[in-house]
Structures are given as C-alpha cells and as structure tokens.
C-alpha cells in the first residue's frame, strides 16, 4: 500500500504542474488583460506600458510562469492586483465559508439521497420510488441559478422568512442563529442541485445488486430483510456510491460559483468569479492550485477507500 501511495504521489506531480501550466497560458491568452481595466484612465501608451512593467506583465509569458512557479515553491502565491492583499490571505478568508456552504449542501444531499435511493431500489414502483424520481428530475434537470432565484423570490421576497444574501446581517460577524438563517437557502439550493446524481447512482447500484443470486440466497436463509438490503445489498453497491459522493470534494473546496454569486456568499466561488472578471491572474492561479490539489488528493482517497470497502481490491505489487 505504501509503495502504491508513493507511486501515485510521484505521478500526481507532473499532472499538477501540467494543470497550472495549461491554466496559466490559456488565462493569459484570453482577450483583455488586467491593465485594460486598471489603466482606463491612462492617457498614453507610455503610461499603459509603465503599468504593465509595475505589475510584471511586460515579461515573456514563459518567464512569468517560471517566476510564478518559483514563488509557489516558496509558498508565495503573489498579491491580488485589485485588492493589494496576498492571495494566500484571500483564499484563507474565503475557503472557510465555501466549506461551510457547499459542505452543508452536499451533506444534506447525501443524507437525503442515500436512504431514499435504498428505499426506492428495495421497493420499485412504490411511493418511495416516485419520490426519488421527483428528486432526481428536480436535482438533475433544473439549473442551480433557477433554483436560487425561485427560492429567493419565495422565501425571502414573498414569505420573508429568510434573508436573501450575505453570510451575516451585520456583514462580517454575528450570532450562530444569524449564520444559520443566512446558510439555509444557499445550502438548500446546493443540496437539491446535488441530490439527483447521488440518488440516481444509489438507486441504480442497489437495484443491480439486489437482483444477484447471493442476495436471493441470503433471503432464502431467513435473514431479516433489513440485513439483506443493507449488509448484502448496499455494502456491495457502496463503491459506485462512494465514487459519486467523494467526487464532490473538489466542488466543496472550490465552492459553488453560481450559488455564491446569487446569494452574495463570500466564498471561493465568488472570489474566482471576481478574479476572472477582473483578470486578476494571481488570484486565478491561487484558486487553481487549491482546486487541483483537491482533485488529485480526492482521486488518491478514492483508491484507498476502494481498498477498505471492497476486499477484492488490493494494491500490493502495483
């Protein structure tokens, strides 16, 4: 196992740097630049060139990437062009709210989808099955921005039960009850947007397993139906379900861009959106580093979880 982990980590190194290289070059090839936005008041080409030199954007593209890479090795992600703060500080401020929002939403989706998926597979064409189909269609077919707008209109504008935006009423901090009131709507939208995929995967995996011969044998031996479904059925179907659930980890860390923008939630998604809109290259690369590391670590975690869940999966000798 240790040998396998070392090999995976060594393989992940060029993948990580390949991701940063591709993002860096495509980001700089996009139309417009940060100097176009910051230098709108520049009266001459000389002033525009001076601004580029001050920001270090006058160097060749490859040289700029090497300089950014050298800073990354030192633990320095640079500074935001617009905010004048270090990228590490900005990410540190935003990653907590993103983890809270999308983590809560995905946790709600898992808590609803897995039990409902098991029940709908156990009793096809029942009320549980029809309810699961409703959640699957609503979660998979309805866009997240539409759910967000409808929830704001219904619960914030018409009923006035919940706030429409922000993390706290005061803007920066407040009591836990205030945080929960602001969290409820965006986390509900994130949960409903993710419940469809997890529910569909759970139902299909359990349906396939519950039709196997060994499940029929377990029933014939007189085992209780709950033990048959959970111990013999769901445990075997756990691998594809875990794959679907764990692949949400990068999404949790990266944040939900649309939901955070609509609800004014100060997370990684809104930070990334603002950075792309303002061509804030250092912030874009900093968020890319965080998300790339999350994806690579999630892939490794998935393989390790497979070995713990399924005794047929072994990594010795790989």
GUGUMAR-483514 format. One line per field, with one value per residue: x, y, z of N, C-alpha, C in turn. Coordinates in steps of 0.02 Angstrom, whole numbers, plus 50000, padded with zeros to 5 digits. Layout:
GUGUMAR-483514
nX	X;...
nY	Y;...
nZ	Z;...
caX	X;...
caY	Y;...
caZ	Z;...
cX	X;...
cY	Y;...
cZ	Z;...
//
This chain:
GUGUMAR-483514
nX	50041;50096;50195;50116;50049;50158;50195;50081;50082;50201;50165;50066;50129;50184;50060;49995;50076;50060;49925;49927;50009;49934;49818;49876;49930;49818;49737;49807;49801;49674;49555;49586;49659;49724;49778;49703;49588;49633;49703;49618;49611;49729;49823;49910;50012;50131;50106;50023;50114;50203;50123;50105;50237;50256;50172;50233;50199;50258;50351;50404;50285;50318;50425;50358;50277;50375;50426;50311;50300;50417;50386;50280;50346;50411;50305;50232;50100;50083;50012;49849;49799;49700;49651;49763;49805;49880;49870;49861;49809;49683;49625;49628;49533;49417;49399;49345;49205;49162;49181;49091;48966;48951;48989;48891;48779;48807;48815;48682;48623;48677;48624;48489;48484;48546;48474;48346;48373;48406;48284;48198;48255;48236;48098;48030;47929;47851;47786;47902;47989;47932;47946;48085;48112;48057;48145;48262;48239;48214;48335;48429;48385;48339;48412;48542;48548;48418;48345;48400;48355;48215;48199;48242;48145;48028;48050;48118;48073;47929;47874;47960;48037;48171;48338;48399;48530;48708;48814;48802;48692;48747;48855;48993;49010;48918;48786;48766;48638;48600;48692;48650;48522;48554;48624;48535;48453;48549;48623;48522;48490;48611;48612;48494;48530;48630;48577;48513;48606;48676;48570;48519;48629;48641;48518;48520;48636;48602;48487;48542;48624;48534;48469;48553;48614;48668;48604;48473;48495;48531;48409;48336;48393;48334;48367;48340;48249;48300;48434;48474;48458;48540;48664;48704;48663;48673;48803;48883;48853;48916;49034;49018;48931;49007;49105;49033;48997;49121;49182;49129;49208;49312;49224;49165;49273;49312;49200;49034;49006;48897;48792;48852;48875;48744;48684;48768;48872;49021;49131;49246;49203;49140;49252;49334;49255;49255;49391;49414;49332;49397;49521;49620;49759;49846;49761;49674;49763;49799;49679;49663;49771;49730;49611;49659;49747;49651;49576;49671;49707;49583;49563;49664;49618;49498;49543;49604;49495;49420;49497;49474;49336;49301;49351;49408;49489;49655;49816;49946;50103;50083
nY	49940;50064;50078;50092;50214;50302;50293;50344;50475;50522;50515;50609;50731;50784;50797;50893;51007;51016;51051;51180;51245;51240;51312;51436;51480;51480;51570;51689;51703;51739;51863;52036;52112;52134;52260;52332;52356;52417;52524;52616;52752;52793;52902;52885;52776;52754;52766;52655;52553;52573;52536;52400;52358;52385;52292;52177;52120;52140;52049;51901;51767;51635;51661;51732;51630;51544;51627;51639;51506;51489;51570;51496;51381;51438;51460;51572;51647;51764;51931;52006;52098;52195;52206;52216;52130;51982;51830;51710;51751;51797;51678;51604;51676;51649;51511;51446;51492;51436;51297;51280;51314;51235;51113;51087;51086;50974;50874;50873;50830;50701;50642;50639;50575;50445;50359;50369;50323;50189;50141;50160;50072;49953;49943;49950;50054;50105;50224;50280;50261;50342;50465;50475;50483;50608;50693;50663;50711;50847;50884;50856;50910;51042;51200;51265;51404;51443;51377;51446;51578;51561;51514;51626;51720;51659;51625;51733;51855;51849;51771;51812;51744;51708;51778;51856;51868;51868;51826;51858;51965;52085;52095;52057;51978;51884;51813;51632;51588;51685;51660;51531;51557;51632;51535;51435;51446;51455;51336;51241;51252;51209;51078;51022;51031;50938;50819;50741;50670;50588;50515;50448;50367;50289;50220;50147;50068;49992;49926;49843;49760;49700;49608;49502;49331;49293;49377;49333;49206;49241;49290;49173;49101;49151;49273;49435;49561;49691;49669;49599;49693;49803;49748;49650;49703;49852;49870;49806;49884;49999;50053;50121;50220;50286;50336;50433;50519;50559;50624;50748;50821;50911;51005;51050;51114;51207;51283;51342;51425;51492;51490;51555;51681;51727;51727;51810;51757;51749;51662;51541;51523;51644;51725;51673;51704;51846;51867;51816;51901;52022;51996;51954;51884;51819;51783;51697;51593;51553;51501;51399;51315;51269;51199;51104;51028;50977;50895;50799;50742;50691;50591;50500;50470;50407;50286;50227;50213;50122;50006;49983;49963;49864;49702;49638;49724;49758;49828;49787;49756;49835
nZ	50000;50042;49947;49833;49861;49860;49725;49663;49712;49655;49521;49521;49529;49401;49338;49415;49394;49258;49249;49308;49216;49095;49132;49163;49038;48951;49020;49007;48871;48845;48787;48823;48971;49138;49144;49054;49124;49242;49192;49134;49143;49089;48991;48887;48783;48845;48981;48997;48967;49072;49179;49152;49168;49303;49360;49320;49200;49081;49043;48950;48919;48961;49047;49148;49198;49251;49352;49431;49469;49542;49651;49702;49749;49855;49936;49910;49838;49774;49750;49749;49609;49610;49742;49821;49920;49991;49898;49966;50089;50049;50000;50118;50191;50118;50101;50211;50225;50101;50120;50224;50164;50039;50089;50188;50103;50018;50115;50160;50041;50029;50146;50115;49988;49992;50089;50027;49899;49927;49979;49867;49777;49845;49852;49712;49604;49705;49827;49878;49771;49673;49735;49738;49602;49576;49650;49582;49452;49481;49540;49440;49318;49334;49326;49433;49456;49430;49530;49638;49616;49620;49751;49824;49784;49834;49975;50029;49973;49955;50066;50167;50260;50267;50248;50097;50049;50082;50225;50356;50448;50490;50408;50432;50550;50675;50779;50800;50762;50670;50568;50530;50480;50366;50299;50265;50145;50029;50054;50046;49909;49850;49902;49843;49709;49701;49745;49649;49564;49658;49713;49600;49566;49682;49684;49561;49578;49691;49644;49547;49623;49714;49636;49622;49636;49761;49850;49841;49895;50025;50071;50064;50165;50275;50329;50402;50314;50318;50350;50237;50136;50179;50228;50134;50013;49999;50047;49952;49843;49873;49821;49689;49737;49835;49750;49679;49785;49842;49738;49747;49830;49779;49728;49845;49907;49811;49799;49756;49617;49551;49647;49755;49701;49673;49799;49867;49943;50033;49972;49897;49767;49728;49741;49640;49528;49531;49514;49385;49310;49333;49279;49366;49382;49475;49581;49515;49481;49610;49664;49571;49605;49732;49699;49607;49687;49774;49688;49646;49770;49806;49709;49746;49875;49843;49784;49895;49981;49907;49925;50061;50069;49974;49977;49870;49804;49792;49823;49831;49760;49649
caX	50000;50140;50227;50065;50038;50216;50191;50027;50104;50250;50127;50024;50170;50180;49990;49981;50110;50027;49862;49943;50036;49879;49776;49914;49936;49752;49714;49840;49783;49605;49553;49588;49706;49710;49797;49648;49539;49664;49731;49567;49623;49794;49815;49958;50038;50186;50077;50000;50173;50229;50080;50122;50303;50247;50139;50274;50165;50295;50397;50375;50237;50352;50463;50310;50257;50431;50428;50256;50316;50467;50350;50241;50392;50425;50243;50207;50055;50078;49962;49794;49811;49647;49641;49826;49816;49910;49821;49853;49764;49615;49600;49615;49470;49359;49391;49301;49135;49146;49175;49029;48908;48944;48992;48825;48734;48821;48795;48609;48608;48694;48577;48425;48489;48564;48417;48292;48394;48400;48212;48169;48279;48206;48027;48018;47861;47815;47787;47972;48018;47906;47977;48155;48111;48045;48207;48312;48223;48223;48406;48470;48361;48327;48476;48552;48532;48345;48325;48419;48310;48149;48200;48244;48079;47977;48062;48145;48033;47857;47860;48005;48059;48244;48373;48412;48600;48756;48828;48777;48653;48791;48905;49056;49004;48854;48772;48759;48571;48600;48729;48609;48469;48583;48650;48482;48433;48600;48640;48467;48497;48667;48591;48446;48565;48674;48542;48492;48658;48690;48511;48515;48682;48625;48462;48540;48684;48566;48443;48583;48649;48479;48448;48604;48596;48686;48553;48417;48516;48527;48338;48314;48419;48292;48391;48293;48252;48344;48502;48487;48464;48595;48728;48723;48648;48703;48876;48914;48842;48944;49090;48996;48901;49063;49136;48992;48999;49187;49199;49104;49255;49338;49170;49156;49329;49311;49141;48984;49013;48832;48754;48885;48864;48674;48668;48817;48908;49093;49169;49296;49171;49133;49320;49356;49217;49281;49459;49409;49303;49447;49585;49667;49791;49873;49706;49650;49810;49796;49620;49678;49814;49689;49564;49699;49768;49592;49558;49722;49701;49521;49574;49702;49573;49451;49576;49614;49429;49402;49531;49444;49267;49296;49410;49437;49536;49719;49865;50013;50135;50069
caY	50000;50123;50084;50118;50284;50339;50296;50390;50543;50540;50526;50670;50792;50814;50814;50956;51062;51021;51089;51251;51272;51249;51367;51499;51502;51497;51629;51747;51708;51764;51934;52084;52100;52173;52329;52365;52377;52462;52581;52650;52824;52808;52946;52871;52708;52750;52752;52586;52511;52579;52496;52330;52346;52385;52229;52121;52090;52155;51994;51847;51725;51579;51689;51747;51567;51520;51669;51619;51440;51499;51595;51440;51339;51474;51468;51638;51646;51831;51977;52024;52162;52243;52215;52230;52083;51919;51780;51661;51781;51798;51610;51586;51707;51625;51439;51426;51498;51388;51231;51280;51315;51177;51053;51077;51066;50905;50830;50866;50788;50631;50618;50627;50533;50376;50320;50368;50278;50119;50125;50156;50009;49897;49940;49985;50075;50123;50296;50299;50264;50402;50523;50478;50508;50680;50724;50654;50758;50915;50897;50850;50947;51113;51235;51291;51476;51449;51358;51500;51636;51543;51511;51695;51751;51629;51626;51798;51912;51841;51750;51849;51700;51702;51831;51840;51869;51880;51773;51885;52026;52142;52096;52023;51927;51885;51751;51570;51585;51728;51623;51475;51585;51650;51475;51388;51450;51432;51265;51202;51251;51165;51010;50999;51025;50879;50759;50699;50624;50538;50472;50404;50317;50243;50177;50100;50020;49946;49884;49792;49712;49662;49555;49450;49266;49287;49412;49285;49154;49269;49291;49103;49077;49178;49335;49489;49600;49748;49644;49581;49754;49845;49713;49615;49743;49918;49867;49789;49940;50059;50082;50175;50274;50324;50373;50493;50564;50587;50670;50815;50855;50972;51054;51079;51160;51261;51324;51344;51493;51523;51500;51606;51747;51748;51739;51855;51719;51765;51601;51533;51530;51715;51751;51653;51742;51914;51866;51807;51962;52075;51972;51953;51821;51786;51752;51639;51538;51528;51458;51339;51272;51237;51151;51050;50985;50942;50842;50746;50707;50653;50530;50454;50448;50359;50221;50198;50192;50060;49950;49969;49941;49803;49660;49614;49774;49756;49870;49761;49736;49881
caZ	50000;50046;49881;49787;49875;49835;49652;49645;49726;49604;49459;49527;49524;49334;49324;49449;49358;49192;49258;49319;49153;49047;49156;49157;48969;48924;49055;48977;48800;48840;48767;48877;49024;49197;49131;49019;49174;49290;49159;49093;49143;49060;48934;48834;48781;48893;49047;48996;48971;49140;49223;49140;49198;49376;49378;49296;49143;49020;49030;48909;48955;48994;49103;49201;49229;49292;49412;49475;49495;49595;49709;49729;49788;49918;49973;49895;49781;49745;49776;49704;49575;49626;49814;49854;49975;49968;49876;50021;50138;50020;49999;50187;50211;50080;50098;50266;50203;50048;50152;50263;50120;49995;50131;50216;50049;49997;50171;50157;49982;50045;50197;50082;49929;50003;50114;49978;49845;49950;49984;49801;49747;49881;49834;49649;49587;49766;49839;49885;49705;49639;49767;49716;49533;49580;49672;49530;49398;49505;49552;49380;49260;49349;49337;49500;49461;49432;49598;49683;49607;49644;49824;49849;49774;49876;50047;50052;49950;49968;50135;50210;50315;50268;50212;50026;50030;50135;50274;50419;50439;50501;50356;50447;50602;50709;50816;50761;50733;50611;50516;50506;50439;50302;50267;50248;50075;49982;50065;50018;49836;49836;49916;49792;49646;49703;49767;49593;49543;49710;49718;49541;49570;49736;49664;49508;49605;49736;49603;49514;49673;49745;49591;49617;49666;49832;49889;49845;49943;50093;50089;50073;50230;50328;50358;50402;50252;50328;50346;50167;50095;50200;50234;50072;49954;49996;50057;49888;49797;49904;49783;49644;49776;49863;49696;49666;49842;49853;49684;49764;49875;49748;49723;49912;49921;49762;49806;49703;49590;49537;49709;49796;49671;49680;49869;49897;49994;50023;49968;49844;49702;49713;49733;49573;49479;49531;49486;49312;49283;49337;49252;49423;49366;49534;49618;49475;49489;49678;49670;49531;49645;49784;49669;49578;49742;49800;49640;49649;49835;49805;49669;49788;49928;49814;49777;49962;50006;49871;49958;50126;50062;49934;49991;49808;49780;49827;49789;49838;49698;49594
cX	50043;50174;50178;50053;50096;50213;50137;50047;50155;50216;50088;50064;50168;50109;49973;50013;50082;49963;49878;49969;49981;49836;49812;49916;49868;49723;49744;49826;49712;49607;49553;49641;49689;49729;49743;49596;49569;49689;49682;49579;49690;49786;49863;49980;50095;50161;50052;50059;50204;50188;50095;50189;50297;50216;50179;50244;50201;50343;50364;50333;50271;50393;50417;50287;50312;50436;50371;50270;50368;50434;50310;50285;50412;50363;50212;50165;50046;50024;49908;49808;49761;49642;49705;49841;49847;49856;49809;49805;49692;49585;49584;49550;49410;49347;49345;49227;49115;49137;49109;48968;48901;48950;48926;48776;48744;48803;48720;48589;48621;48643;48509;48431;48501;48506;48360;48309;48388;48327;48181;48193;48248;48133;48014;47943;47819;47815;47859;48005;47995;47937;48050;48159;48100;48109;48260;48301;48236;48296;48448;48449;48353;48394;48480;48534;48456;48318;48341;48371;48240;48147;48204;48176;48027;47989;48088;48101;47960;47843;47902;48026;48135;48276;48393;48486;48643;48764;48804;48738;48697;48846;48967;49051;48936;48843;48762;48690;48566;48636;48686;48552;48494;48607;48595;48465;48488;48620;48585;48471;48554;48648;48544;48480;48608;48638;48525;48543;48672;48632;48506;48568;48667;48570;48483;48589;48649;48519;48483;48605;48593;48451;48497;48582;48612;48637;48491;48432;48511;48454;48313;48338;48379;48317;48338;48304;48299;48417;48521;48501;48527;48662;48751;48712;48687;48778;48912;48907;48877;48997;49066;48964;48955;49099;49098;48997;49067;49209;49171;49153;49287;49286;49158;49210;49327;49252;49094;48979;48945;48794;48786;48875;48792;48658;48718;48857;48983;49137;49218;49265;49163;49201;49346;49320;49243;49350;49458;49382;49354;49514;49639;49704;49817;49819;49680;49697;49809;49737;49630;49721;49774;49644;49602;49723;49710;49572;49607;49717;49636;49528;49613;49658;49523;49481;49586;49548;49405;49433;49501;49374;49262;49358;49442;49489;49598;49770;49937;50040;50123;50128
cY	50063;50134;50113;50192;50326;50346;50344;50463;50567;50554;50591;50734;50822;50833;50882;51014;51070;51061;51164;51282;51287;51308;51434;51524;51520;51560;51692;51756;51735;51839;51979;52065;52145;52247;52368;52392;52428;52526;52618;52725;52843;52848;52930;52798;52700;52735;52680;52538;52514;52538;52422;52312;52342;52320;52167;52087;52105;52099;51942;51799;51669;51604;51706;51684;51540;51561;51651;51552;51444;51525;51540;51395;51372;51483;51536;51635;51715;51873;51990;52092;52215;52258;52231;52186;52019;51869;51728;51686;51781;51728;51586;51615;51673;51550;51413;51433;51449;51317;51226;51273;51251;51112;51036;51054;50994;50856;50819;50821;50715;50602;50603;50573;50460;50336;50315;50323;50205;50098;50117;50093;49948;49888;49979;49998;50089;50200;50321;50307;50326;50466;50530;50502;50583;50717;50720;50704;50830;50932;50897;50896;51022;51147;51264;51364;51486;51431;51415;51559;51621;51542;51581;51729;51725;51641;51693;51857;51906;51825;51787;51808;51702;51760;51808;51837;51880;51820;51793;51949;52088;52147;52056;51968;51935;51820;51692;51566;51628;51693;51567;51500;51604;51589;51432;51388;51427;51359;51220;51197;51205;51092;50983;50990;50962;50815;50713;50648;50569;50489;50424;50349;50266;50194;50125;50048;49969;49900;49828;49738;49670;49608;49498;49386;49263;49325;49367;49229;49179;49273;49221;49075;49105;49240;49389;49533;49660;49727;49626;49644;49794;49808;49682;49658;49808;49916;49851;49846;50003;50092;50135;50233;50318;50365;50438;50543;50598;50633;50740;50853;50916;51027;51089;51131;51220;51307;51320;51415;51527;51539;51555;51676;51772;51767;51785;51821;51728;51703;51600;51542;51602;51748;51735;51693;51814;51918;51859;51870;52019;52056;51974;51887;51784;51751;51691;51580;51510;51482;51394;51290;51234;51183;51092;51002;50945;50885;50784;50707;50666;50588;50478;50427;50397;50290;50188;50175;50128;49999;49933;49940;49873;49760;49633;49662;49772;49795;49843;49740;49782;49927
cZ	50000;49979;49830;49797;49850;49759;49629;49657;49675;49538;49462;49518;49454;49314;49354;49411;49288;49196;49265;49254;49103;49068;49147;49086;48940;48956;49024;48903;48791;48823;48828;48929;49083;49187;49093;49068;49223;49258;49115;49091;49114;48996;48877;48838;48831;48963;49052;49002;49041;49189;49214;49172;49274;49401;49356;49236;49077;49000;48984;48952;48993;49054;49162;49236;49274;49356;49460;49507;49551;49659;49742;49772;49854;49961;49962;49832;49750;49779;49724;49674;49598;49701;49851;49913;49947;49950;49930;50073;50112;50020;50070;50214;50180;50085;50154;50248;50148;50076;50190;50217;50080;50035;50162;50162;50027;50052;50173;50098;49996;50095;50167;50029;49945;50034;50063;49919;49865;49953;49915;49764;49780;49862;49770;49638;49650;49772;49847;49816;49667;49669;49745;49644;49532;49599;49617;49473;49420;49515;49490;49324;49273;49362;49407;49508;49465;49501;49648;49678;49632;49720;49855;49842;49823;49951;50073;50034;49970;50042;50187;50272;50323;50231;50142;50009;50092;50181;50344;50404;50446;50449;50371;50499;50636;50747;50770;50728;50670;50553;50487;50463;50369;50263;50237;50174;50027;49991;50039;49942;49816;49847;49863;49724;49643;49720;49709;49572;49593;49716;49660;49544;49625;49715;49612;49534;49650;49696;49571;49564;49701;49700;49585;49655;49740;49877;49896;49894;50014;50116;50104;50140;50288;50361;50355;50340;50259;50323;50275;50126;50114;50199;50169;50010;49952;50005;49992;49839;49820;49861;49734;49681;49806;49810;49682;49722;49848;49797;49695;49808;49841;49741;49791;49925;49874;49768;49747;49677;49583;49602;49751;49767;49681;49752;49904;49952;49983;50023;49910;49775;49682;49704;49663;49519;49475;49500;49410;49280;49281;49310;49307;49421;49428;49575;49581;49484;49560;49690;49630;49569;49697;49754;49639;49632;49770;49753;49644;49715;49838;49766;49709;49844;49903;49809;49845;49992;49972;49906;50025;50120;50027;49946;49927;49781;49823;49787;49799;49770;49639;49584
//
